[in-house]
Amino acid sequence: MTEDECTAREVLDRVGGKWSIAIIVAAALGPVRFTELERSIDGISRRMLALTLRNLERDGLLTRTVYPTVPPRVEYVATDLAREIYDALVTLTTWAERHRAEIAAARAAYDRRAVS
C-alpha cells in the first residue's frame, strides 16, 4: 500500500467518528461557521472541533472558505463526497435517537445481571 492509499476502515473511522457525523450533517445543509458548530454540537471542545474540521477538510469532505473581513469569517460546507453519505448519516442518527432509551434500558439490565 502506498502512502496515498487509505483503507476502508480509515474512511469509516473518519466518517463515523463521534464528532464527524454531526459536523457533516450540519455542513451538508449549507455553509456553517465554526462558532455555529461549536454551539450546536453538545460536548465538543474548541480543540476537538478544530481538529475534526481539519481532518474532514484534508479528507475532501469539507471545503473551508476564509472571507477577508475583520475579523476573518470562515465557513465550512460539505463537498459532493460528503453530501453523498448525508442520507446514510441522517438515517443512522435518527435510528440512534429513536432507540436510545431502549439501549439505555438494555445496558441497565445487563449491568444489574453482571453485578448479581
C-alpha positions as CSV (number, residue, x, y, z in Angstrom):
1,M,0.0,0.0,0.0
2,T,1.4,3.4,-0.9
3,E,1.3,6.4,1.4
4,D,-1.5,7.9,-0.7
5,E,-3.8,5.0,-0.1
6,C,-6.1,4.6,2.9
7,T,-8.1,1.6,4.0
8,A,-11.9,1.3,4.1
9,R,-11.5,1.1,7.9
10,E,-9.8,4.5,8.0
11,V,-12.6,6.0,5.9
12,L,-15.3,4.6,8.1
13,D,-13.4,5.8,11.2
14,R,-13.3,9.3,9.9
15,V,-16.9,9.5,8.6
16,G,-18.3,7.6,11.5
17,G,-16.4,9.4,14.2
18,K,-18.2,10.8,17.2
19,W,-17.9,14.4,16.0
20,S,-17.6,13.9,12.3
21,I,-21.2,12.8,11.8
22,A,-22.7,15.9,13.4
23,I,-20.3,18.2,11.5
24,I,-21.0,16.6,8.1
25,V,-24.8,16.7,8.7
26,A,-24.6,20.3,9.7
27,A,-22.3,21.3,6.8
28,A,-24.5,19.4,4.3
29,L,-27.4,21.8,5.0
30,G,-25.3,24.8,3.8
31,P,-22.4,26.9,4.9
32,V,-21.7,26.8,8.6
33,R,-19.3,28.8,10.8
34,F,-17.0,27.4,13.5
35,T,-19.0,29.1,16.3
36,E,-22.3,27.8,15.0
37,L,-20.9,24.3,15.0
38,E,-19.4,24.8,18.5
39,R,-22.8,25.9,19.9
40,S,-24.8,23.2,18.1
41,I,-22.6,20.2,18.9
42,D,-23.0,19.4,22.6
43,G,-19.9,18.4,24.4
44,I,-17.3,19.2,21.7
45,S,-14.3,21.2,22.8
46,R,-12.8,24.0,20.6
47,R,-9.7,22.0,20.1
48,M,-11.6,18.8,19.0
49,L,-13.8,20.8,16.7
50,A,-10.8,22.4,15.1
51,L,-9.0,19.1,14.7
52,T,-12.1,17.3,13.3
53,L,-12.7,20.1,10.8
54,R,-9.1,20.0,9.7
55,N,-9.3,16.2,9.2
56,L,-12.6,16.4,7.3
57,E,-11.2,19.1,5.1
58,R,-8.0,17.0,4.5
59,D,-10.1,14.0,3.5
60,G,-12.1,16.1,1.0
61,L,-15.3,16.0,2.9
62,L,-15.5,19.7,3.8
63,T,-14.5,22.9,2.0
64,R,-13.2,25.7,4.1
65,T,-13.6,29.3,2.8
66,V,-12.0,32.3,4.5
67,Y,-13.5,35.7,3.8
68,P,-11.3,38.7,4.0
69,T,-13.2,40.6,6.7
70,V,-12.1,41.8,10.1
71,P,-12.3,39.6,12.0
72,P,-11.9,36.9,9.3
73,R,-15.1,34.9,8.6
74,V,-14.6,31.2,8.0
75,E,-17.3,28.9,6.6
76,Y,-17.4,25.2,6.1
77,V,-19.5,23.4,3.6
78,A,-19.9,19.7,2.7
79,T,-18.4,18.6,-0.6
80,D,-20.2,16.4,-3.0
81,L,-18.4,13.5,-1.5
82,A,-19.8,14.2,2.0
83,R,-23.3,15.0,0.6
84,E,-23.3,11.6,-0.9
85,I,-23.2,10.0,2.5
86,Y,-25.6,12.5,4.1
87,D,-28.7,10.4,3.9
88,A,-27.0,7.4,5.5
89,L,-25.7,9.6,8.4
90,V,-29.1,11.1,9.0
91,T,-30.7,7.6,9.0
92,L,-28.1,6.5,11.5
93,T,-28.5,9.4,13.8
94,T,-32.3,9.2,13.6
95,W,-32.1,5.5,14.4
96,A,-29.9,6.2,17.4
97,E,-32.2,8.9,18.7
98,R,-35.2,6.7,18.3
99,H,-33.7,3.8,20.1
100,R,-31.5,5.4,22.8
101,A,-34.0,4.7,25.6
102,E,-34.2,1.0,24.6
103,I,-30.4,0.8,24.5
104,A,-30.1,2.6,27.9
105,A,-32.6,0.1,29.4
106,A,-30.7,-2.9,27.9
107,R,-27.5,-1.5,29.4
108,A,-29.0,-1.1,32.8
109,A,-30.5,-4.6,32.7
110,Y,-27.1,-6.1,31.6
111,D,-25.3,-4.2,34.4
112,R,-27.8,-5.4,37.0
113,R,-27.2,-9.0,35.9
114,A,-23.4,-8.5,35.8
115,V,-23.4,-7.3,39.4
116,S,-25.5,-10.2,40.7
